[in-house]
Amino acid sequence: MLTVGDKFPSFTLTAVKGGPDGLGGPGKSFTEISDQSDVGKWKIVFFWPKDFTFVCPTEIAAFGKLAGEFADRDAVVWGVSTDSEFVHLNWRVHNDDIRDLPIPMLADIKRELAEALGILDKTAGVALRATFIVDPEGTIQWVAVNGLNVGRNPQEVLRVLDALQTDELCPCNWEKGKETLQPQKLFEKVA
C-alpha cells in the first residue's frame, strides 16, 4: 500500500459531477478528473467499497457536508469507488442523503487506481475505506484505512489537514487555533 511520502498515482477517471450539475442526466452529469485536475490544491481522496450499501452513504454525506470547510483550506474532495459512473448517478438520484452531494463521485471500474494504491480488499475485490490527504505537489501526506464494515470520521480528516497545513509540530488532539509545539520553548523550560 502506498503511504506517507509516496507520490499519488497518475489516473484519469470519469466522475459524476458534484452539486446540481451531477443530476443533469447521462451526457450532462459526467466529467473527467485526473491527478492533474485542481493543480495547486490539496486533495482529499476517499474510497468506499460499493454503492447502494448502508455505511457508505453516511460517510459520503458527511464528507459532502464538510466540502465548504475543505474548500476554505484550498482543498478539493473526491470520492471514489469501483462502481461505474452510471451506478453513481443512479444512486445519487435515488438516495436522499447524497442527492445534493457537492463533491464528485469518481468511477474506478477497472480498479486501476485502487490497485495502484494497494487498497483492494483481497476477498471482496472492492476498495477498502481508505482516505488520502495529498499535498499540492502530489505527495501523500496522510493515509487512513478502515475495513469494509467501519465508517470513518471526516471531521478527523479536516483536523489532520489543518495540522498538516500549519507545517508545525502539532500535539495529540491538536485543533485549529490551538498552539503548536515550540521546541525552543520546551528546551528553555528545561535549562
C-alpha positions as CSV (number, residue, x, y, z in Angstrom):
1,M,0.0,0.0,0.0
2,L,1.2,3.5,-0.8
3,T,1.8,5.6,2.3
4,V,3.1,9.0,3.5
5,G,5.9,10.4,1.3
6,D,4.8,8.4,-1.8
7,K,3.6,10.1,-4.9
8,F,-0.1,9.7,-5.5
9,P,-0.5,7.6,-8.7
10,S,-1.4,9.1,-12.1
11,F,-5.0,8.5,-13.1
12,T,-7.9,9.7,-15.3
13,L,-11.4,8.6,-14.2
14,T,-14.9,9.5,-15.2
15,A,-16.9,11.1,-12.4
16,V,-20.4,12.2,-11.6
17,K,-20.1,16.0,-11.1
18,G,-20.8,17.4,-7.7
19,G,-23.7,19.7,-7.0
20,P,-26.8,20.1,-9.2
21,D,-24.7,19.6,-12.4
22,G,-24.3,16.0,-11.3
23,L,-28.0,15.4,-11.7
24,G,-28.3,16.6,-15.3
25,G,-28.6,13.0,-16.7
26,P,-26.2,11.0,-18.8
27,G,-24.1,13.2,-21.1
28,K,-24.5,16.2,-18.8
29,S,-23.7,14.7,-15.4
30,F,-20.2,13.4,-16.1
31,T,-16.7,14.8,-16.3
32,E,-13.2,13.6,-16.3
33,I,-11.0,14.0,-13.3
34,S,-7.3,13.2,-13.2
35,D,-4.3,13.6,-10.9
36,Q,-3.7,16.9,-12.9
37,S,-7.1,18.3,-12.0
38,D,-7.2,21.1,-9.5
39,V,-3.5,21.8,-9.8
40,G,-2.0,23.6,-6.8
41,K,-4.7,22.4,-4.3
42,W,-4.7,19.9,-1.5
43,K,-6.7,16.8,-2.4
44,I,-8.8,14.6,-0.1
45,V,-9.4,11.3,-1.9
46,F,-11.6,8.9,-0.1
47,F,-12.7,5.4,-1.2
48,W,-15.8,3.4,-0.3
49,P,-16.5,-0.3,-1.2
50,K,-19.8,-0.2,-3.0
51,D,-22.7,2.0,-4.0
52,F,-26.2,1.1,-2.7
53,T,-24.9,0.0,0.7
54,F,-25.5,1.1,4.3
55,V,-22.3,2.6,5.8
56,C,-21.1,4.3,2.6
57,P,-23.8,7.0,2.2
58,T,-23.3,8.1,5.8
59,E,-19.6,8.7,5.1
60,I,-20.2,10.3,1.7
61,A,-22.8,12.6,3.0
62,A,-20.5,13.6,5.9
63,F,-17.7,14.5,3.5
64,G,-20.2,16.4,1.4
65,K,-21.3,18.5,4.4
66,L,-17.7,19.5,5.1
67,A,-16.9,20.3,1.4
68,G,-17.1,24.1,2.1
69,E,-14.7,23.6,5.1
70,F,-12.2,21.8,2.9
71,A,-12.6,24.4,0.2
72,D,-11.8,27.1,2.7
73,R,-8.5,25.3,3.2
74,D,-7.7,25.3,-0.5
75,A,-8.6,21.6,-0.7
76,V,-10.8,19.6,-3.0
77,V,-12.6,16.4,-2.0
78,W,-13.0,13.4,-4.4
79,G,-15.0,10.3,-3.5
80,V,-14.1,7.1,-5.4
81,S,-15.5,3.5,-5.6
82,T,-15.1,0.7,-8.1
83,D,-18.7,1.2,-9.3
84,S,-19.4,2.9,-12.7
85,E,-20.4,6.5,-13.2
86,F,-23.9,5.2,-14.2
87,V,-24.3,3.4,-10.9
88,H,-23.1,6.5,-9.0
89,L,-25.6,8.7,-10.9
90,N,-28.4,6.3,-10.2
91,W,-27.5,6.1,-6.5
92,R,-27.5,9.9,-6.2
93,V,-30.8,10.2,-7.9
94,H,-32.4,7.6,-5.5
95,N,-30.7,8.3,-2.2
96,D,-31.9,11.4,-0.3
97,D,-28.7,11.6,1.7
98,I,-26.4,12.1,-1.3
99,R,-28.8,13.6,-3.9
100,D,-27.4,17.1,-3.4
101,L,-23.8,15.9,-2.9
102,P,-21.4,18.8,-3.7
103,I,-18.4,16.6,-4.4
104,P,-17.7,14.4,-7.5
105,M,-18.0,10.7,-7.3
106,L,-15.2,9.0,-9.3
107,A,-15.6,5.6,-11.0
108,D,-12.6,3.3,-10.8
109,I,-14.3,0.5,-12.6
110,K,-11.1,-1.1,-13.8
111,R,-9.8,-0.9,-10.3
112,E,-6.5,0.7,-11.6
113,L,-6.3,3.5,-9.0
114,A,-7.4,1.3,-6.1
115,E,-4.8,-1.3,-7.2
116,A,-2.0,1.2,-7.6
117,L,-2.7,2.5,-4.1
118,G,-2.8,-1.1,-2.7
119,I,-6.3,-0.7,-1.2
120,L,-8.3,-3.5,-2.8
121,D,-9.9,-5.9,-0.3
122,K,-8.3,-9.3,-1.0
123,T,-11.5,-11.2,-0.6
124,A,-14.3,-8.9,-1.9
125,G,-12.2,-7.2,-4.6
126,V,-13.5,-3.7,-3.8
127,A,-11.8,-0.7,-2.3
128,L,-11.3,-0.6,1.4
129,R,-12.4,2.6,3.2
130,A,-9.2,4.4,2.5
131,T,-8.6,8.1,2.8
132,F,-5.6,10.0,1.5
133,I,-4.6,13.6,2.0
134,V,-2.4,14.7,-0.9
135,D,-0.4,17.9,-0.9
136,P,-0.3,20.4,-3.9
137,E,2.8,18.7,-5.2
138,G,1.1,15.3,-5.4
139,T,2.7,13.7,-2.4
140,I,0.7,11.7,0.1
141,Q,0.8,13.3,3.5
142,W,-1.7,11.2,5.4
143,V,-3.4,7.8,5.0
144,A,-6.1,6.1,7.0
145,V,-7.7,2.7,6.1
146,N,-10.7,1.1,7.7
147,G,-12.2,-2.3,7.0
148,L,-15.4,-2.7,5.0
149,N,-17.8,-2.5,8.0
150,V,-16.5,0.5,9.9
151,G,-17.1,4.1,8.8
152,R,-14.6,6.9,9.2
153,N,-14.7,10.4,10.7
154,P,-14.4,13.1,8.0
155,Q,-14.1,15.7,10.8
156,E,-10.8,14.0,11.8
157,V,-9.6,14.3,8.2
158,L,-10.3,18.0,8.4
159,R,-8.4,18.2,11.7
160,V,-5.4,16.4,10.2
161,L,-5.5,18.7,7.1
162,D,-5.4,21.7,9.4
163,A,-2.4,20.3,11.3
164,L,-0.5,19.5,8.0
165,Q,-1.1,23.0,6.7
166,T,0.5,24.6,9.8
167,D,3.8,23.0,8.9
168,E,4.5,23.0,12.6
169,L,4.7,20.3,15.3
170,C,1.1,19.5,16.4
171,P,0.5,17.6,19.7
172,C,-2.1,14.8,20.2
173,N,-5.6,16.0,19.6
174,W,-4.4,19.4,18.3
175,E,-7.2,21.6,16.8
176,K,-7.1,24.6,14.6
177,G,-6.5,27.7,16.6
178,K,-4.6,26.0,19.4
179,E,-0.9,26.4,20.0
180,T,1.6,24.2,18.2
181,L,4.7,22.8,19.9
182,Q,7.7,25.1,20.0
183,P,10.8,23.0,20.7
184,Q,12.8,26.1,21.7
185,K,10.4,26.9,24.5
186,L,10.5,23.3,25.7
187,F,14.3,23.4,25.9
188,E,14.2,26.8,27.6
189,K,12.0,25.3,30.4
190,V,14.5,22.5,31.0
191,A,17.5,24.8,31.1
